[in-house]
Amino acid sequence: MHRVRVGLTGLAFVFLLVMLATTFLRVTGDSDVANESAATSNEAAAPSDTLAELGVAPGNKPADPAHTAPKPPAP
């Protein structure tokens, strides 16, 4: 029972340490957040090349049956 208590105490300490570090980093890095939002809006205007737009998304059926995979030769 003592090991469980020590483990949970250590886990709580690490959790609080990470939360405090996140708080301090967020307070000092607010100008970075504004720069990231501007970069994101510029990226949204650029066209994206997703797999669906390229026609290679999983589950797509070929438009032309002539472009299917070749059949193996008979032995």
LINWO-V830803 format. One record per pair of residues at least 12 apart in sequence whose C-alpha atoms are under 10 Angstrom apart, sorted by the first residue. I is the first residue (numbers start at 1). GAP is how many residues later the second one is. D is the distance in Angstrom with one decimal. If there is no record, write none. Layout:
((I;GAP;D) (I;GAP;D))
This chain:
none
